[in-house]
C-alpha cells in the first residue's frame, strides 16, 4: 500500500485534474457525439502522454545567474561584451 501511495504522489494535482478533464470530456463527447469536446479530450490526454518521459528518472537542475560586475561606476569602463549607447543632446 505504501508503494502505491508513493507512485500516486509522483503526479501533481494539476496532472490529476487534466487526466480527469480528459476522461470526462471523452466520456461526454462519446455520449453527445460532440467533436469539439473530443478534441479537448485528445489534447488533455496527449499532454499527459508527452509528460510521461519527464517522470522517468530524476533530473536535478540548478541555475545560477550572476552579473559581474552588477554595476559600473560613472567614468569607469564597462566589461567586455556589454554595450551602451548614448544619444547626443542638442543645446
PLY file of the C-alpha trace (Angstrom):
ply
format ascii 1.0
element vertex 91
property float x
property float y
property float z
element edge 90
property int vertex1
property int vertex2
end_header
0.00 0.00 0.00
2.88 2.37 0.77
4.35 1.74 -2.68
1.04 2.71 -4.32
0.95 5.96 -2.31
4.47 6.80 -3.47
3.53 6.18 -7.09
0.38 8.29 -6.83
2.24 11.25 -5.30
4.54 11.49 -8.32
1.79 13.13 -10.34
0.91 16.64 -9.18
-2.70 17.74 -8.59
-2.73 19.62 -11.90
-1.87 16.36 -13.65
-4.77 14.59 -11.97
-7.04 17.48 -12.94
-6.02 17.25 -16.59
-6.47 13.46 -16.52
-9.96 13.83 -15.06
-10.83 16.57 -17.53
-9.61 14.45 -20.43
-11.51 11.34 -19.35
-14.65 13.33 -18.54
-14.51 15.20 -21.84
-14.00 11.93 -23.71
-17.00 10.36 -21.94
-19.32 13.31 -22.64
-18.04 13.62 -26.22
-18.83 9.96 -26.83
-22.33 10.25 -25.39
-23.23 13.53 -27.09
-21.23 12.95 -30.30
-19.56 16.32 -29.71
-16.38 16.67 -31.78
-15.07 19.83 -30.11
-15.15 18.13 -26.73
-13.40 15.12 -28.26
-10.62 17.44 -29.43
-10.26 18.82 -25.88
-10.12 15.27 -24.55
-7.47 14.31 -27.10
-5.41 17.40 -26.24
-5.56 16.64 -22.49
-4.58 13.02 -22.96
-1.81 13.94 -25.43
-0.44 16.44 -22.92
-0.28 13.74 -20.28
1.35 11.34 -22.72
4.02 13.94 -23.53
4.68 14.44 -19.80
5.43 10.75 -19.13
9.12 10.88 -20.19
9.73 13.59 -17.60
8.60 11.20 -14.85
11.31 8.68 -15.70
14.45 9.20 -13.66
15.40 12.21 -11.67
16.78 15.37 -13.13
18.31 17.89 -10.76
18.71 21.26 -12.39
20.36 24.21 -10.74
20.59 27.62 -12.34
22.92 30.32 -11.03
22.86 33.70 -12.73
25.36 36.33 -11.72
26.11 39.62 -13.32
29.74 40.62 -12.94
30.02 43.45 -12.05
26.50 44.28 -11.04
27.05 48.00 -11.52
29.53 50.18 -13.30
30.59 53.43 -11.69
30.41 56.60 -13.73
33.60 57.14 -15.67
34.81 53.51 -15.45
34.88 51.07 -18.33
32.15 48.53 -18.80
33.16 44.84 -19.02
33.82 43.29 -22.45
30.70 42.06 -24.19
28.43 44.77 -22.84
27.37 47.72 -24.92
25.75 51.03 -24.28
24.50 53.79 -26.49
24.09 57.41 -25.73
22.10 59.85 -27.78
23.68 63.22 -28.44
21.75 66.10 -26.98
21.14 69.29 -28.88
21.51 72.50 -26.85
0 1
1 2
2 3
3 4
4 5
5 6
6 7
7 8
8 9
9 10
10 11
11 12
12 13
13 14
14 15
15 16
16 17
17 18
18 19
19 20
20 21
21 22
22 23
23 24
24 25
25 26
26 27
27 28
28 29
29 30
30 31
31 32
32 33
33 34
34 35
35 36
36 37
37 38
38 39
39 40
40 41
41 42
42 43
43 44
44 45
45 46
46 47
47 48
48 49
49 50
50 51
51 52
52 53
53 54
54 55
55 56
56 57
57 58
58 59
59 60
60 61
61 62
62 63
63 64
64 65
65 66
66 67
67 68
68 69
69 70
70 71
71 72
72 73
73 74
74 75
75 76
76 77
77 78
78 79
79 80
80 81
81 82
82 83
83 84
84 85
85 86
86 87
87 88
88 89
89 90
